[in-house]
Every structure is written in C-alpha cells, then in structure tokens.
C-alpha cells in the first residue's frame, strides 16, 4: 500500500530535470531558456538550466552524467553545436537527448547529420520549444523506467 502512495507522491512532484544550454552568446542562451520556461509541461516538473559557453563545459557535464537533455546552438563558436552533437552521439554510450537550435529553417538538414534528436528554429516559438523539450524528457523518463 505504501508503494502506491509513494508513486502518487512522485507523480505529483516529479524530480527536477537538468537541461544544458550551450552557446558562446549569452543572449542566445537566455532566449532558449526563456522560450522553454522553468516548467515546460505539468508532468515534467521544474527544469534546472545549466548554461555552458564552451565545449569543455558541455563535455564535463555530459561525462559526469549530470544532464537529462542538451540544447546546443548550431551557430556556437568556435565549435558549432552540430559538430558537438555528432561527437557526443558517437562517443558517449548513454548520451542524453540533444536539441540543435538553428538560425535558418534551411539548416535543419544539418541537424539531421548531427544525429540530434530534435531541431528548433530561431526565433523560437515558446509552445514548440516547451513541447519539444517535454517530449524528449518524457522519453528519457520512459527509457529509465524500462531499464
């Protein structure tokens, strides 16, 4: 009986999720975070954002297993988010889902090459951004439950 009560409590207060946002430009990181919001969907719970401005910061966070989802700026410099996404997907066995944020709709095909799980196009639509993040975080939760 106590297990069902604990399960209901867990559903009412889902564990916080950690989303990494990479861009060398603070205003891009801010626009991504603002579009997604602190609670992208009621069933997801609160999201904690970790801002990164370098590849080294991303690699350290992902290697440490601290990230539930990464959003990478496709225009990040000196290393773009698309190349970094491909590297992460090919080198990290338990790689978290990755979203690439691109400036032009025509760049979506490059995000496919990068093996990203989803693509967002600037200017970001808050509804699409939040739903995309929520769907990917749900998929992480579902795969964790199955494992």
SVG drawing of the C-alpha trace seen along z (x, -y; Angstrom):
<svg xmlns="http://www.w3.org/2000/svg" viewBox="-2 -39 39 42">
<polyline fill="none" stroke="black" stroke-width="0.4" points="0.0,0.0 2.8,-2.4 4.3,-1.9 1.2,-3.3 1.2,-6.3 4.9,-6.9 4.2,-6.5 1.4,-9.1 3.7,-11.5 6.4,-11.0 3.9,-11.8 2.7,-14.9 6.3,-16.2 8.5,-14.8 12.2,-15.0 13.8,-18.2 15.4,-17.7 18.6,-19.3 18.9,-20.9 22.2,-22.1 22.1,-25.1 25.3,-25.8 26.0,-29.0 29.0,-31.3 26.5,-34.2 24.6,-34.8 21.6,-36.4 21.1,-33.1 21.2,-31.1 18.8,-33.5 16.3,-33.3 16.4,-29.5 15.8,-29.4 13.0,-32.0 11.3,-30.1 11.3,-26.8 10.4,-28.2 11.1,-26.6 8.2,-24.1 7.7,-23.0 4.8,-20.7 2.9,-19.9 4.0,-16.2 7.7,-17.2 8.1,-19.3 10.6,-22.0 13.6,-22.3 17.0,-23.4 19.2,-25.0 22.9,-24.7 24.5,-27.3 27.6,-26.5 29.7,-28.7 32.4,-26.2 32.7,-22.6 34.8,-21.7 31.9,-22.6 29.5,-20.5 31.8,-17.5 32.4,-17.7 28.7,-17.9 27.7,-15.1 30.6,-12.9 29.6,-13.3 26.0,-12.2 24.5,-15.4 22.4,-16.3 19.0,-15.0 18.9,-17.0 21.3,-19.2 20.3,-22.1 23.2,-23.2 23.4,-26.4 24.1,-25.4 26.0,-28.7 28.2,-28.3 31.8,-29.3 34.5,-28.1 32.9,-24.6 29.3,-24.6 26.6,-22.7 26.0,-20.4 29.6,-19.0 29.5,-18.7 26.2,-16.8 27.6,-14.3 30.7,-13.9 28.6,-13.3 26.3,-10.8 29.2,-8.8 31.4,-8.8 29.1,-8.7 27.2,-5.5 24.5,-6.9 24.2,-10.3 21.3,-12.4 18.9,-13.6 20.2,-16.6 18.3,-19.5 20.0,-21.8 18.9,-25.4 19.4,-26.8 19.1,-30.3 17.6,-29.3 14.9,-26.7 17.1,-25.5 19.7,-24.3 17.5,-21.6 19.1,-19.0 22.5,-19.7 20.9,-18.9 19.9,-15.6 23.5,-14.9 24.5,-15.8 22.3,-13.0 20.3,-15.4 17.0,-14.2 15.2,-17.4 15.7,-20.8 14.4,-24.2 14.5,-27.2 15.1,-30.8 13.1,-32.9 11.9,-30.2 8.2,-29.6 7.7,-29.1 4.9,-26.5 7.0,-24.4 10.2,-24.8 8.5,-23.7 6.7,-20.8 9.9,-19.6 11.8,-19.6 8.9,-18.0 8.6,-15.1 12.3,-14.4 12.4,-14.5 9.4,-12.1 11.3,-9.7 14.3,-9.8 11.9,-9.0 10.3,-6.2 13.7,-4.6 14.8,-4.9 11.7,-3.1 12.2,-0.3 15.9,0.2"/>
</svg>
